[in-house]
Amino acid sequence: MKKNIQLIISVVLCAFGCVMLTAGFILPPLAEIHHSVLIAFGEILTFAGSLIGIDYKYRYRE
């Protein structure tokens, strides 16, 4: 159950990061990604990946 919750949180965080990236294209100035959007997106993906990776490493290591 806990693993499923972590996976769901990771997916939600990645989806939110994608929404922020899309908002960077839609909001003025058009077609320009602001550096704060890219930084936030990278941090969200890093956090989500670490949740999945750390849990996987310690739960399934031989």
CHARMM internal coordinates of N, CA and C (Angstrom, degrees):
IC EDIT
DIST 1 N 1 CA 1.4554
DIST 1 CA 1 C 1.5316
ANGL 1 N 1 CA 1 C 110.99
DIST 1 C 2 N 1.3433
ANGL 1 CA 1 C 2 N 116.24
DIHE 1 N 1 CA 1 C 2 N -43.73
DIST 2 N 2 CA 1.4578
ANGL 1 C 2 N 2 CA 119.92
DIHE 1 CA 1 C 2 N 2 CA -179.11
DIST 2 CA 2 C 1.5280
ANGL 2 N 2 CA 2 C 111.25
DIHE 1 C 2 N 2 CA 2 C -64.12
DIST 2 C 3 N 1.3391
ANGL 2 CA 2 C 3 N 116.38
DIHE 2 N 2 CA 2 C 3 N -37.60
DIST 3 N 3 CA 1.4578
ANGL 2 C 3 N 3 CA 120.11
DIHE 2 CA 2 C 3 N 3 CA 179.51
DIST 3 CA 3 C 1.5211
ANGL 3 N 3 CA 3 C 110.49
DIHE 2 C 3 N 3 CA 3 C -64.75
DIST 3 C 4 N 1.3294
ANGL 3 CA 3 C 4 N 116.76
DIHE 3 N 3 CA 3 C 4 N -39.35
DIST 4 N 4 CA 1.4618
ANGL 3 C 4 N 4 CA 120.19
DIHE 3 CA 3 C 4 N 4 CA 178.38
DIST 4 CA 4 C 1.5202
ANGL 4 N 4 CA 4 C 111.33
DIHE 3 C 4 N 4 CA 4 C -64.60
DIST 4 C 5 N 1.3265
ANGL 4 CA 4 C 5 N 116.95
DIHE 4 N 4 CA 4 C 5 N -39.40
DIST 5 N 5 CA 1.4659
ANGL 4 C 5 N 5 CA 120.40
DIHE 4 CA 4 C 5 N 5 CA 178.65
DIST 5 CA 5 C 1.5231
ANGL 5 N 5 CA 5 C 110.18
DIHE 4 C 5 N 5 CA 5 C -63.73
DIST 5 C 6 N 1.3254
ANGL 5 CA 5 C 6 N 117.56
DIHE 5 N 5 CA 5 C 6 N -42.53
DIST 6 N 6 CA 1.4626
ANGL 5 C 6 N 6 CA 120.80
DIHE 5 CA 5 C 6 N 6 CA 178.88
DIST 6 CA 6 C 1.5195
ANGL 6 N 6 CA 6 C 110.79
DIHE 5 C 6 N 6 CA 6 C -63.56
DIST 6 C 7 N 1.3102
ANGL 6 CA 6 C 7 N 117.00
DIHE 6 N 6 CA 6 C 7 N -40.23
DIST 7 N 7 CA 1.4547
ANGL 6 C 7 N 7 CA 120.33
DIHE 6 CA 6 C 7 N 7 CA 178.85
DIST 7 CA 7 C 1.5220
ANGL 7 N 7 CA 7 C 110.79
DIHE 6 C 7 N 7 CA 7 C -65.28
DIST 7 C 8 N 1.3256
ANGL 7 CA 7 C 8 N 116.85
DIHE 7 N 7 CA 7 C 8 N -42.20
DIST 8 N 8 CA 1.4638
ANGL 7 C 8 N 8 CA 120.99
DIHE 7 CA 7 C 8 N 8 CA 179.35
DIST 8 CA 8 C 1.5223
ANGL 8 N 8 CA 8 C 110.40
DIHE 7 C 8 N 8 CA 8 C -63.65
DIST 8 C 9 N 1.3278
ANGL 8 CA 8 C 9 N 117.08
DIHE 8 N 8 CA 8 C 9 N -43.83
DIST 9 N 9 CA 1.4643
ANGL 8 C 9 N 9 CA 120.53
DIHE 8 CA 8 C 9 N 9 CA 178.18
DIST 9 CA 9 C 1.5227
ANGL 9 N 9 CA 9 C 110.32
DIHE 8 C 9 N 9 CA 9 C -61.09
DIST 9 C 10 N 1.3230
ANGL 9 CA 9 C 10 N 117.19
DIHE 9 N 9 CA 9 C 10 N -41.88
DIST 10 N 10 CA 1.4604
ANGL 9 C 10 N 10 CA 120.82
DIHE 9 CA 9 C 10 N 10 CA 179.67
DIST 10 CA 10 C 1.5229
ANGL 10 N 10 CA 10 C 111.27
DIHE 9 C 10 N 10 CA 10 C -62.32
DIST 10 C 11 N 1.3196
ANGL 10 CA 10 C 11 N 116.31
DIHE 10 N 10 CA 10 C 11 N -42.94
DIST 11 N 11 CA 1.4676
ANGL 10 C 11 N 11 CA 120.14
DIHE 10 CA 10 C 11 N 11 CA -179.89
DIST 11 CA 11 C 1.5222
ANGL 11 N 11 CA 11 C 110.56
DIHE 10 C 11 N 11 CA 11 C -65.70
DIST 11 C 12 N 1.3363
ANGL 11 CA 11 C 12 N 116.68
DIHE 11 N 11 CA 11 C 12 N -41.86
DIST 12 N 12 CA 1.4636
ANGL 11 C 12 N 12 CA 120.18
DIHE 11 CA 11 C 12 N 12 CA 179.32
DIST 12 CA 12 C 1.5292
ANGL 12 N 12 CA 12 C 110.32
DIHE 11 C 12 N 12 CA 12 C -63.46
DIST 12 C 13 N 1.3226
ANGL 12 CA 12 C 13 N 116.95
DIHE 12 N 12 CA 12 C 13 N -42.50
DIST 13 N 13 CA 1.4630
ANGL 12 C 13 N 13 CA 119.95
DIHE 12 CA 12 C 13 N 13 CA 179.29
DIST 13 CA 13 C 1.5211
ANGL 13 N 13 CA 13 C 111.46
DIHE 12 C 13 N 13 CA 13 C -63.82
DIST 13 C 14 N 1.3214
ANGL 13 CA 13 C 14 N 116.98
DIHE 13 N 13 CA 13 C 14 N -41.97
DIST 14 N 14 CA 1.4670
ANGL 13 C 14 N 14 CA 119.37
DIHE 13 CA 13 C 14 N 14 CA 178.11
DIST 14 CA 14 C 1.5283
ANGL 14 N 14 CA 14 C 111.08
DIHE 13 C 14 N 14 CA 14 C -65.03
DIST 14 C 15 N 1.3344
ANGL 14 CA 14 C 15 N 116.46
DIHE 14 N 14 CA 14 C 15 N -39.60
DIST 15 N 15 CA 1.4642
ANGL 14 C 15 N 15 CA 119.98
DIHE 14 CA 14 C 15 N 15 CA 178.72
DIST 15 CA 15 C 1.5310
ANGL 15 N 15 CA 15 C 110.34
DIHE 14 C 15 N 15 CA 15 C -63.78
DIST 15 C 16 N 1.3233
ANGL 15 CA 15 C 16 N 116.76
DIHE 15 N 15 CA 15 C 16 N -41.71
DIST 16 N 16 CA 1.4590
ANGL 15 C 16 N 16 CA 120.21
DIHE 15 CA 15 C 16 N 16 CA 178.34
DIST 16 CA 16 C 1.5271
ANGL 16 N 16 CA 16 C 110.75
DIHE 15 C 16 N 16 CA 16 C -63.83
DIST 16 C 17 N 1.3180
ANGL 16 CA 16 C 17 N 116.00
DIHE 16 N 16 CA 16 C 17 N -38.39
DIST 17 N 17 CA 1.4599
ANGL 16 C 17 N 17 CA 119.85
DIHE 16 CA 16 C 17 N 17 CA 176.03
DIST 17 CA 17 C 1.5198
ANGL 17 N 17 CA 17 C 111.71
DIHE 16 C 17 N 17 CA 17 C -61.67
DIST 17 C 18 N 1.3287
ANGL 17 CA 17 C 18 N 116.68
DIHE 17 N 17 CA 17 C 18 N -39.83
DIST 18 N 18 CA 1.4652
ANGL 17 C 18 N 18 CA 120.47
DIHE 17 CA 17 C 18 N 18 CA 177.85
DIST 18 CA 18 C 1.5251
ANGL 18 N 18 CA 18 C 111.00
DIHE 17 C 18 N 18 CA 18 C -66.35
DIST 18 C 19 N 1.3359
ANGL 18 CA 18 C 19 N 116.80
DIHE 18 N 18 CA 18 C 19 N -37.72
DIST 19 N 19 CA 1.4614
ANGL 18 C 19 N 19 CA 120.33
DIHE 18 CA 18 C 19 N 19 CA 177.29
DIST 19 CA 19 C 1.5299
ANGL 19 N 19 CA 19 C 110.00
DIHE 18 C 19 N 19 CA 19 C -63.67
DIST 19 C 20 N 1.3176
ANGL 19 CA 19 C 20 N 116.68
DIHE 19 N 19 CA 19 C 20 N -42.11
DIST 20 N 20 CA 1.4640
ANGL 19 C 20 N 20 CA 119.82
DIHE 19 CA 19 C 20 N 20 CA 178.52
DIST 20 CA 20 C 1.5245
ANGL 20 N 20 CA 20 C 110.81
DIHE 19 C 20 N 20 CA 20 C -63.75
DIST 20 C 21 N 1.3192
ANGL 20 CA 20 C 21 N 116.80
DIHE 20 N 20 CA 20 C 21 N -39.85
DIST 21 N 21 CA 1.4600
ANGL 20 C 21 N 21 CA 120.24
DIHE 20 CA 20 C 21 N 21 CA 178.78
DIST 21 CA 21 C 1.5228
ANGL 21 N 21 CA 21 C 110.95
DIHE 20 C 21 N 21 CA 21 C -64.32
DIST 21 C 22 N 1.3291
ANGL 21 CA 21 C 22 N 116.35
DIHE 21 N 21 CA 21 C 22 N -41.76
DIST 22 N 22 CA 1.4599
ANGL 21 C 22 N 22 CA 120.79
DIHE 21 CA 21 C 22 N 22 CA 177.50
DIST 22 CA 22 C 1.5184
ANGL 22 N 22 CA 22 C 110.93
DIHE 21 C 22 N 22 CA 22 C -64.63
DIST 22 C 23 N 1.3310
ANGL 22 CA 22 C 23 N 116.39
DIHE 22 N 22 CA 22 C 23 N -39.79
DIST 23 N 23 CA 1.4680
ANGL 22 C 23 N 23 CA 119.90
DIHE 22 CA 22 C 23 N 23 CA 178.43
DIST 23 CA 23 C 1.5265
ANGL 23 N 23 CA 23 C 110.68
DIHE 22 C 23 N 23 CA 23 C -62.37
DIST 23 C 24 N 1.3193
ANGL 23 CA 23 C 24 N 116.46
DIHE 23 N 23 CA 23 C 24 N -31.52
DIST 24 N 24 CA 1.4541
ANGL 23 C 24 N 24 CA 119.81
DIHE 23 CA 23 C 24 N 24 CA 177.14
DIST 24 CA 24 C 1.5214
ANGL 24 N 24 CA 24 C 112.63
DIHE 23 C 24 N 24 CA 24 C -64.19
DIST 24 C 25 N 1.3385
ANGL 24 CA 24 C 25 N 116.41
DIHE 24 N 24 CA 24 C 25 N -28.00
DIST 25 N 25 CA 1.4581
ANGL 24 C 25 N 25 CA 119.95
DIHE 24 CA 24 C 25 N 25 CA 177.11
DIST 25 CA 25 C 1.5242
ANGL 25 N 25 CA 25 C 112.26
DIHE 24 C 25 N 25 CA 25 C -83.18
DIST 25 C 26 N 1.3271
ANGL 25 CA 25 C 26 N 117.19
DIHE 25 N 25 CA 25 C 26 N -33.58
DIST 26 N 26 CA 1.4662
ANGL 25 C 26 N 26 CA 121.14
DIHE 25 CA 25 C 26 N 26 CA -173.05
DIST 26 CA 26 C 1.5235
ANGL 26 N 26 CA 26 C 112.27
DIHE 25 C 26 N 26 CA 26 C -82.10
DIST 26 C 27 N 1.3128
ANGL 26 CA 26 C 27 N 117.19
DIHE 26 N 26 CA 26 C 27 N -42.77
DIST 27 N 27 CA 1.4622
ANGL 26 C 27 N 27 CA 120.96
DIHE 26 CA 26 C 27 N 27 CA -176.20
DIST 27 CA 27 C 1.5213
ANGL 27 N 27 CA 27 C 110.60
DIHE 26 C 27 N 27 CA 27 C -75.88
DIST 27 C 28 N 1.3350
ANGL 27 CA 27 C 28 N 116.86
DIHE 27 N 27 CA 27 C 28 N 151.76
DIST 28 N 28 CA 1.4664
ANGL 27 C 28 N 28 CA 119.45
DIHE 27 CA 27 C 28 N 28 CA -178.60
DIST 28 CA 28 C 1.5174
ANGL 28 N 28 CA 28 C 112.31
DIHE 27 C 28 N 28 CA 28 C -62.48
DIST 28 C 29 N 1.2637
ANGL 28 CA 28 C 29 N 120.86
DIHE 28 N 28 CA 28 C 29 N 147.04
DIST 29 N 29 CA 1.4577
ANGL 28 C 29 N 29 CA 128.96
DIHE 28 CA 28 C 29 N 29 CA -8.88
DIST 29 CA 29 C 1.5273
ANGL 29 N 29 CA 29 C 110.50
DIHE 28 C 29 N 29 CA 29 C -72.49
DIST 29 C 30 N 1.3107
ANGL 29 CA 29 C 30 N 116.59
DIHE 29 N 29 CA 29 C 30 N 138.40
DIST 30 N 30 CA 1.4629
ANGL 29 C 30 N 30 CA 121.88
DIHE 29 CA 29 C 30 N 30 CA -174.00
DIST 30 CA 30 C 1.5264
ANGL 30 N 30 CA 30 C 111.97
DIHE 29 C 30 N 30 CA 30 C -65.83
DIST 30 C 31 N 1.3173
ANGL 30 CA 30 C 31 N 114.83
DIHE 30 N 30 CA 30 C 31 N 144.48
DIST 31 N 31 CA 1.4700
ANGL 30 C 31 N 31 CA 124.62
DIHE 30 CA 30 C 31 N 31 CA 174.48
DIST 31 CA 31 C 1.5212
ANGL 31 N 31 CA 31 C 113.46
DIHE 30 C 31 N 31 CA 31 C 61.39
DIST 31 C 32 N 1.3136
ANGL 31 CA 31 C 32 N 117.49
DIHE 31 N 31 CA 31 C 32 N 24.25
DIST 32 N 32 CA 1.4602
ANGL 31 C 32 N 32 CA 120.74
DIHE 31 CA 31 C 32 N 32 CA 176.05
DIST 32 CA 32 C 1.5310
ANGL 32 N 32 CA 32 C 108.34
DIHE 31 C 32 N 32 CA 32 C -124.16
DIST 32 C 33 N 1.3051
ANGL 32 CA 32 C 33 N 116.60
DIHE 32 N 32 CA 32 C 33 N 123.90
DIST 33 N 33 CA 1.4568
ANGL 32 C 33 N 33 CA 120.85
DIHE 32 CA 32 C 33 N 33 CA 179.60
DIST 33 CA 33 C 1.5231
ANGL 33 N 33 CA 33 C 107.80
DIHE 32 C 33 N 33 CA 33 C -89.52
DIST 33 C 34 N 1.3073
ANGL 33 CA 33 C 34 N 116.01
DIHE 33 N 33 CA 33 C 34 N 117.48
DIST 34 N 34 CA 1.4614
ANGL 33 C 34 N 34 CA 121.05
DIHE 33 CA 33 C 34 N 34 CA 179.12
DIST 34 CA 34 C 1.5262
ANGL 34 N 34 CA 34 C 108.81
DIHE 33 C 34 N 34 CA 34 C -71.66
DIST 34 C 35 N 1.3072
ANGL 34 CA 34 C 35 N 117.18
DIHE 34 N 34 CA 34 C 35 N 145.72
DIST 35 N 35 CA 1.4644
ANGL 34 C 35 N 35 CA 119.93
DIHE 34 CA 34 C 35 N 35 CA -175.04
DIST 35 CA 35 C 1.5270
ANGL 35 N 35 CA 35 C 112.08
DIHE 34 C 35 N 35 CA 35 C -63.58
DIST 35 C 36 N 1.3135
ANGL 35 CA 35 C 36 N 119.20
DIHE 35 N 35 CA 35 C 36 N -28.88
DIST 36 N 36 CA 1.4591
ANGL 35 C 36 N 36 CA 120.09
DIHE 35 CA 35 C 36 N 36 CA 179.17
DIST 36 CA 36 C 1.5271
ANGL 36 N 36 CA 36 C 111.51
DIHE 35 C 36 N 36 CA 36 C -68.20
DIST 36 C 37 N 1.3394
ANGL 36 CA 36 C 37 N 117.02
DIHE 36 N 36 CA 36 C 37 N -32.69
DIST 37 N 37 CA 1.4612
ANGL 36 C 37 N 37 CA 120.86
DIHE 36 CA 36 C 37 N 37 CA 177.16
DIST 37 CA 37 C 1.5238
ANGL 37 N 37 CA 37 C 109.61
DIHE 36 C 37 N 37 CA 37 C -67.02
DIST 37 C 38 N 1.3095
ANGL 37 CA 37 C 38 N 116.58
DIHE 37 N 37 CA 37 C 38 N -43.45
DIST 38 N 38 CA 1.4585
ANGL 37 C 38 N 38 CA 119.60
DIHE 37 CA 37 C 38 N 38 CA 179.59
DIST 38 CA 38 C 1.5252
ANGL 38 N 38 CA 38 C 111.92
DIHE 37 C 38 N 38 CA 38 C -65.45
DIST 38 C 39 N 1.3082
ANGL 38 CA 38 C 39 N 117.34
DIHE 38 N 38 CA 38 C 39 N -38.97
DIST 39 N 39 CA 1.4561
ANGL 38 C 39 N 39 CA 120.83
DIHE 38 CA 38 C 39 N 39 CA 179.08
DIST 39 CA 39 C 1.5238
ANGL 39 N 39 CA 39 C 110.38
DIHE 38 C 39 N 39 CA 39 C -65.79
DIST 39 C 40 N 1.3227
ANGL 39 CA 39 C 40 N 116.77
DIHE 39 N 39 CA 39 C 40 N -46.17
DIST 40 N 40 CA 1.4650
ANGL 39 C 40 N 40 CA 120.74
DIHE 39 CA 39 C 40 N 40 CA 179.57
DIST 40 CA 40 C 1.5266
ANGL 40 N 40 CA 40 C 110.79
DIHE 39 C 40 N 40 CA 40 C -62.23
DIST 40 C 41 N 1.3191
ANGL 40 CA 40 C 41 N 116.99
DIHE 40 N 40 CA 40 C 41 N -42.50
DIST 41 N 41 CA 1.4661
ANGL 40 C 41 N 41 CA 121.09
DIHE 40 CA 40 C 41 N 41 CA 179.09
DIST 41 CA 41 C 1.5218
ANGL 41 N 41 CA 41 C 110.79
DIHE 40 C 41 N 41 CA 41 C -62.74
DIST 41 C 42 N 1.3058
ANGL 41 CA 41 C 42 N 117.29
DIHE 41 N 41 CA 41 C 42 N -43.19
DIST 42 N 42 CA 1.4620
ANGL 41 C 42 N 42 CA 120.63
DIHE 41 CA 41 C 42 N 42 CA 178.22
DIST 42 CA 42 C 1.5173
ANGL 42 N 42 CA 42 C 112.49
DIHE 41 C 42 N 42 CA 42 C -64.09
DIST 42 C 43 N 1.3250
ANGL 42 CA 42 C 43 N 116.58
DIHE 42 N 42 CA 42 C 43 N -39.66
DIST 43 N 43 CA 1.4645
ANGL 42 C 43 N 43 CA 119.64
DIHE 42 CA 42 C 43 N 43 CA 178.53
DIST 43 CA 43 C 1.5195
ANGL 43 N 43 CA 43 C 111.63
DIHE 42 C 43 N 43 CA 43 C -66.20
DIST 43 C 44 N 1.3251
ANGL 43 CA 43 C 44 N 116.78
DIHE 43 N 43 CA 43 C 44 N -39.87
DIST 44 N 44 CA 1.4633
ANGL 43 C 44 N 44 CA 120.08
DIHE 43 CA 43 C 44 N 44 CA 179.15
DIST 44 CA 44 C 1.5209
ANGL 44 N 44 CA 44 C 110.55
DIHE 43 C 44 N 44 CA 44 C -64.99
DIST 44 C 45 N 1.3222
ANGL 44 CA 44 C 45 N 117.21
DIHE 44 N 44 CA 44 C 45 N -44.58
DIST 45 N 45 CA 1.4643
ANGL 44 C 45 N 45 CA 119.46
DIHE 44 CA 44 C 45 N 45 CA 179.05
DIST 45 CA 45 C 1.5229
ANGL 45 N 45 CA 45 C 111.42
DIHE 44 C 45 N 45 CA 45 C -65.05
DIST 45 C 46 N 1.3112
ANGL 45 CA 45 C 46 N 117.43
DIHE 45 N 45 CA 45 C 46 N -37.49
DIST 46 N 46 CA 1.4565
ANGL 45 C 46 N 46 CA 120.31
DIHE 45 CA 45 C 46 N 46 CA 178.33
DIST 46 CA 46 C 1.5197
ANGL 46 N 46 CA 46 C 111.00
DIHE 45 C 46 N 46 CA 46 C -65.20
DIST 46 C 47 N 1.3228
ANGL 46 CA 46 C 47 N 116.52
DIHE 46 N 46 CA 46 C 47 N -43.36
DIST 47 N 47 CA 1.4587
ANGL 46 C 47 N 47 CA 120.47
DIHE 46 CA 46 C 47 N 47 CA 178.97
DIST 47 CA 47 C 1.5198
ANGL 47 N 47 CA 47 C 111.10
DIHE 46 C 47 N 47 CA 47 C -63.83
DIST 47 C 48 N 1.3310
ANGL 47 CA 47 C 48 N 117.05
DIHE 47 N 47 CA 47 C 48 N -44.86
DIST 48 N 48 CA 1.4640
ANGL 47 C 48 N 48 CA 120.80
DIHE 47 CA 47 C 48 N 48 CA 179.86
DIST 48 CA 48 C 1.5256
ANGL 48 N 48 CA 48 C 110.86
DIHE 47 C 48 N 48 CA 48 C -64.13
DIST 48 C 49 N 1.3093
ANGL 48 CA 48 C 49 N 116.52
DIHE 48 N 48 CA 48 C 49 N -42.84
DIST 49 N 49 CA 1.4577
ANGL 48 C 49 N 49 CA 119.69
DIHE 48 CA 48 C 49 N 49 CA 178.62
DIST 49 CA 49 C 1.5129
ANGL 49 N 49 CA 49 C 112.66
DIHE 48 C 49 N 49 CA 49 C -64.55
DIST 49 C 50 N 1.3227
ANGL 49 CA 49 C 50 N 116.48
DIHE 49 N 49 CA 49 C 50 N -36.84
DIST 50 N 50 CA 1.4657
ANGL 49 C 50 N 50 CA 118.65
DIHE 49 CA 49 C 50 N 50 CA 179.17
DIST 50 CA 50 C 1.5222
ANGL 50 N 50 CA 50 C 111.32
DIHE 49 C 50 N 50 CA 50 C -68.85
DIST 50 C 51 N 1.3191
ANGL 50 CA 50 C 51 N 117.36
DIHE 50 N 50 CA 50 C 51 N -35.89
DIST 51 N 51 CA 1.4640
ANGL 50 C 51 N 51 CA 119.34
DIHE 50 CA 50 C 51 N 51 CA 176.39
DIST 51 CA 51 C 1.5249
ANGL 51 N 51 CA 51 C 111.29
DIHE 50 C 51 N 51 CA 51 C -60.15
DIST 51 C 52 N 1.3044
ANGL 51 CA 51 C 52 N 115.35
DIHE 51 N 51 CA 51 C 52 N -46.87
DIST 52 N 52 CA 1.4675
ANGL 51 C 52 N 52 CA 119.45
DIHE 51 CA 51 C 52 N 52 CA -178.96
DIST 52 CA 52 C 1.5233
ANGL 52 N 52 CA 52 C 110.69
DIHE 51 C 52 N 52 CA 52 C -70.38
DIST 52 C 53 N 1.3159
ANGL 52 CA 52 C 53 N 116.56
DIHE 52 N 52 CA 52 C 53 N -45.79
DIST 53 N 53 CA 1.4607
ANGL 52 C 53 N 53 CA 120.36
DIHE 52 CA 52 C 53 N 53 CA -175.29
DIST 53 CA 53 C 1.5162
ANGL 53 N 53 CA 53 C 113.98
DIHE 52 C 53 N 53 CA 53 C -67.40
DIST 53 C 54 N 1.3065
ANGL 53 CA 53 C 54 N 118.26
DIHE 53 N 53 CA 53 C 54 N -44.41
DIST 54 N 54 CA 1.4625
ANGL 53 C 54 N 54 CA 120.93
DIHE 53 CA 53 C 54 N 54 CA -179.57
DIST 54 CA 54 C 1.5146
ANGL 54 N 54 CA 54 C 110.59
DIHE 53 C 54 N 54 CA 54 C -65.56
DIST 54 C 55 N 1.3227
ANGL 54 CA 54 C 55 N 116.57
DIHE 54 N 54 CA 54 C 55 N -44.15
DIST 55 N 55 CA 1.4559
ANGL 54 C 55 N 55 CA 119.63
DIHE 54 CA 54 C 55 N 55 CA 179.36
DIST 55 CA 55 C 1.5232
ANGL 55 N 55 CA 55 C 110.95
DIHE 54 C 55 N 55 CA 55 C -63.02
DIST 55 C 56 N 1.3231
ANGL 55 CA 55 C 56 N 116.37
DIHE 55 N 55 CA 55 C 56 N -43.22
DIST 56 N 56 CA 1.4605
ANGL 55 C 56 N 56 CA 120.39
DIHE 55 CA 55 C 56 N 56 CA -178.76
DIST 56 CA 56 C 1.5247
ANGL 56 N 56 CA 56 C 110.72
DIHE 55 C 56 N 56 CA 56 C -64.43
DIST 56 C 57 N 1.3139
ANGL 56 CA 56 C 57 N 116.88
DIHE 56 N 56 CA 56 C 57 N -42.70
DIST 57 N 57 CA 1.4670
ANGL 56 C 57 N 57 CA 120.63
DIHE 56 CA 56 C 57 N 57 CA -176.56
DIST 57 CA 57 C 1.5127
ANGL 57 N 57 CA 57 C 111.56
DIHE 56 C 57 N 57 CA 57 C -61.83
DIST 57 C 58 N 1.3093
ANGL 57 CA 57 C 58 N 117.78
DIHE 57 N 57 CA 57 C 58 N -47.40
DIST 58 N 58 CA 1.4575
ANGL 57 C 58 N 58 CA 120.34
DIHE 57 CA 57 C 58 N 58 CA -175.58
DIST 58 CA 58 C 1.5232
ANGL 58 N 58 CA 58 C 113.54
DIHE 57 C 58 N 58 CA 58 C -83.58
DIST 58 C 59 N 1.3158
ANGL 58 CA 58 C 59 N 118.52
DIHE 58 N 58 CA 58 C 59 N -22.09
DIST 59 N 59 CA 1.4513
ANGL 58 C 59 N 59 CA 120.52
DIHE 58 CA 58 C 59 N 59 CA 179.95
DIST 59 CA 59 C 1.5283
ANGL 59 N 59 CA 59 C 112.17
DIHE 58 C 59 N 59 CA 59 C -82.89
DIST 59 C 60 N 1.3312
ANGL 59 CA 59 C 60 N 116.45
DIHE 59 N 59 CA 59 C 60 N -35.04
DIST 60 N 60 CA 1.4647
ANGL 59 C 60 N 60 CA 120.37
DIHE 59 CA 59 C 60 N 60 CA -172.35
DIST 60 CA 60 C 1.5195
ANGL 60 N 60 CA 60 C 114.57
DIHE 59 C 60 N 60 CA 60 C -116.39
DIST 60 C 61 N 1.3105
ANGL 60 CA 60 C 61 N 118.70
DIHE 60 N 60 CA 60 C 61 N 17.44
DIST 61 N 61 CA 1.4638
ANGL 60 C 61 N 61 CA 117.91
DIHE 60 CA 60 C 61 N 61 CA 178.31
DIST 61 CA 61 C 1.5141
ANGL 61 N 61 CA 61 C 109.88
DIHE 60 C 61 N 61 CA 61 C -77.14
DIST 61 C 62 N 1.3174
ANGL 61 CA 61 C 62 N 115.14
DIHE 61 N 61 CA 61 C 62 N 150.59
DIST 62 N 62 CA 1.4612
ANGL 61 C 62 N 62 CA 120.81
DIHE 61 CA 61 C 62 N 62 CA -175.23
DIST 62 CA 62 C 1.5086
ANGL 62 N 62 CA 62 C 110.58
DIHE 61 C 62 N 62 CA 62 C -95.95
END
COOR INIT
IC SEED 1 N 1 CA 1 C
IC BUILD
